[in-house]
Amino acid sequence: MRIGYLMNMYPVISGTFIRREIHAIEADGVEVMRYALRPWDGELVDPADKAEKERTFYLLSGRVPALLADFAKECVANPLGMWRALGGWARLWRNAGRGFVPHVAYLLEAVSLKRRALRDGITHIHAHFSTNTAAVALLSQRLGGPGYSFTAHGPDEFVDWGPASLAMKVVEARFVAAISNFARVQLALAAGMAHWDKLKIVHCGVNLGDYPVSDAPFDGGAPFVCVGRLCPQKAQTLIVEATAEVAKTHPDVRLHLIGDGETRADVEAAIARHGLERNVTLMGWRSNAEVREELGRARALVLPSFAEGLPVVIMEAFALGRPAISSYIAGIPELVDESCGWLVPAGSVSDIAAAMRAALDTGAERLRAMGAEGRSRVERQHDIGKEARALLGHIREVVG
């Protein structure tokens, strides 16, 4: 069996979980063709991501003449399929209420995807996220291309269901993978309980062999570590504010922020305002190996986001035997509780600071026990090999 994976931008530095899933599927003997609408415009730092870029076919970037040529050929060779696709395209555009040009691009991309997928011998297309990739896969299916499924992550996907045509995308998909119970419920609210059985829980995961339990000590030098794009919803500025509170009682507290993004200047300003240059280190984007090394030395992961699906970095920290501080939102409480970390209300600096103090005041033996519980949960629920086989099982069921 040969399947296609469809992404908006691929590879991206924050999309390691997709690469892991693809590799796990290939390890199970299934060939995967990578399709993306465009390459990421940032700098790739991990060698594995650079290798993935070379294996990815981009539908849009640099292919406008080819897209138009494919569209003309399809109109001549497949008028009935084009009529079906135009009907779906009109619904997508009407529901969105805006974005005529982007929706024209979706149709052109769908034509090119359909023709390329059939040429590549693809039997099924799996898209990540329910946004434009699912729209392109839907239109490609209406043209007569392979059937599709998609993975919904959230949280942005579960806002404005109507304009996003989320119900339509669920209805026309062969099945939909939700990364958590929370995500599955949001999909059911959008599409209706009649489609409940079509909604399958397939967790994101980690390769446990790449994440052995760390033997780094939980000593006074162990920093808090945050990994993620510097952006408002990740709340890094609030982590700096909380660190300023913690430093009043624990002056040697250390925080390492891995990532970059639009709020870097705000984070830098908060560090300077509180005089935390000695306590907080901005590390920028790092390779997977460097992130793994930093997490393995952490006293705890800190990720008190405003909006998340179920962050893979929590799974990575748990796999390494490190506890986590995170927000009581979306799918996070399905993985994190007091036995392996601390949950805080989103946006509460005082609660973030209290959790950081608790982690600093907790003894090494207890921290190791919390990390061990986190590791156990990842082994049960987020082993990428198991989750990829579950996804493959759903694909084989609908293809067969």
CORVEN-V85054 format. One record per residue. SS is DSSP state (2 for helix, 1 for strand, 0 for the rest). PHI is phi in whole degrees, 0 to 359 (999 if undefined). NEAR is the number of other C-alpha atoms within 8 Angstrom. Layout:
SS;PHI;NEAR
SS;PHI;NEAR
This chain:
0;999;6
1;235;11
1;241;13
1;247;14
1;250;12
1;241;14
1;231;12
1;290;9
1;236;10
0;202;12
0;283;13
0;234;11
0;294;9
0;263;6
0;248;9
2;302;9
2;298;10
2;289;8
2;300;11
2;300;12
2;295;13
2;300;9
2;296;8
2;293;11
2;295;15
2;295;10
2;295;7
0;271;7
0;93;6
0;254;10
1;279;9
1;239;11
1;264;9
1;266;10
1;237;12
1;217;14
1;287;14
1;203;11
0;282;11
0;293;9
0;268;4
0;268;5
0;271;5
0;278;9
0;251;10
0;266;10
2;303;7
2;294;6
2;293;13
2;298;11
2;292;8
2;296;10
2;300;10
2;292;6
0;262;7
1;257;11
1;264;7
1;260;10
0;284;13
0;256;10
0;300;9
0;70;4
0;233;8
2;303;8
2;301;6
2;293;7
2;298;14
2;294;9
2;294;8
2;298;12
2;297;11
2;298;8
2;297;8
2;293;11
2;300;9
2;283;7
2;275;6
0;218;9
2;296;9
2;292;6
2;298;10
2;295;12
2;295;8
2;298;10
2;295;13
2;295;8
2;297;8
2;294;10
2;300;11
2;297;8
2;294;8
2;300;13
2;292;12
2;297;8
2;296;10
2;293;11
0;73;7
0;190;6
0;76;8
2;300;7
2;297;6
2;301;7
2;289;11
2;298;8
2;298;8
2;300;11
2;294;12
2;297;12
2;295;13
2;295;12
2;299;15
2;295;12
2;297;11
2;301;14
2;292;10
2;292;8
2;296;12
2;294;10
2;295;7
0;276;6
0;74;7
0;281;13
0;261;11
1;200;13
1;243;14
1;246;12
1;256;15
1;254;13
0;84;12
0;264;14
0;270;8
2;293;8
2;295;14
2;294;14
2;296;12
2;295;12
2;296;15
2;298;12
2;293;14
2;298;15
2;297;12
2;297;12
0;287;13
0;110;8
0;281;11
0;299;13
1;295;11
1;226;14
1;223;14
1;210;14
1;259;13
1;258;13
0;253;11
0;81;9
0;274;10
2;298;5
2;295;13
2;260;9
0;250;6
0;56;7
0;303;11
0;297;9
0;301;10
0;278;11
0;55;11
2;297;13
2;299;12
2;299;8
2;294;12
2;292;12
2;299;8
2;274;7
0;287;12
0;292;9
1;198;13
1;229;13
1;263;14
1;250;15
0;278;15
0;202;13
2;299;10
2;303;8
2;295;15
2;297;14
2;294;8
2;298;9
2;295;14
2;293;12
2;296;8
2;286;9
2;260;13
0;103;10
2;292;7
2;299;6
2;255;11
2;304;8
2;291;6
2;281;8
1;267;13
1;250;10
1;274;10
0;229;11
0;286;10
0;290;11
0;205;15
1;233;14
0;276;10
2;298;10
2;295;5
2;275;6
0;232;11
0;292;8
0;301;9
0;285;8
0;257;5
0;296;6
0;287;7
0;270;11
0;253;7
0;295;4
0;271;6
0;288;11
0;274;12
1;282;12
1;232;15
1;239;12
1;236;10
0;159;9
0;301;10
0;284;12
0;206;11
2;303;9
2;289;8
2;275;13
0;65;13
2;296;12
2;296;10
2;289;9
2;295;13
2;295;12
2;300;11
2;294;12
2;298;12
2;298;10
2;293;9
2;295;14
2;296;10
0;294;7
0;251;6
0;229;8
0;298;7
0;263;6
0;301;10
0;232;12
1;226;12
1;249;12
1;254;13
1;256;15
1;137;13
0;206;11
0;160;8
0;289;7
0;260;10
2;303;10
2;298;7
2;294;8
2;295;11
2;298;8
2;294;8
2;295;11
2;299;12
2;293;9
2;299;7
0;262;8
0;63;7
0;256;10
0;303;8
0;279;7
0;264;9
1;244;12
1;241;10
1;269;8
1;257;9
1;69;8
0;288;8
0;228;12
0;292;8
2;303;7
2;295;7
2;291;8
2;298;11
2;300;10
2;295;8
2;295;9
2;298;14
2;293;14
2;260;12
0;288;13
0;288;14
1;196;14
1;286;15
1;239;11
1;212;12
0;271;14
0;291;12
0;280;12
0;216;9
0;209;13
0;265;13
0;212;10
0;298;8
2;294;10
2;297;7
2;295;9
2;299;13
2;296;12
2;297;15
2;297;17
2;301;16
0;278;14
0;82;16
0;244;19
1;289;15
1;223;15
1;248;16
1;210;14
1;268;13
0;274;10
0;219;11
0;47;12
0;273;13
2;300;14
2;295;10
2;287;7
0;241;7
0;250;14
0;211;9
0;293;7
0;281;7
0;224;14
1;176;12
1;226;11
1;255;12
1;232;13
0;295;9
0;299;10
0;89;9
0;266;8
2;297;10
2;295;7
2;286;9
2;298;13
2;298;13
2;297;9
2;293;11
2;295;11
2;298;10
2;299;8
2;295;10
2;290;8
2;270;6
0;275;8
0;290;7
2;299;9
2;297;6
2;293;8
2;297;13
2;295;10
2;294;9
2;295;14
2;297;14
2;294;12
2;294;12
2;299;16
2;301;13
2;299;9
2;293;11
2;294;13
2;299;10
2;281;7
2;245;8
0;225;14
1;284;13
2;298;14
2;298;10
2;294;8
2;291;13
2;295;11
2;294;10
2;296;9
2;298;10
2;300;9
2;299;8
2;293;9
2;295;9
2;298;8
2;296;7
2;281;8
2;285;7
0;293;4
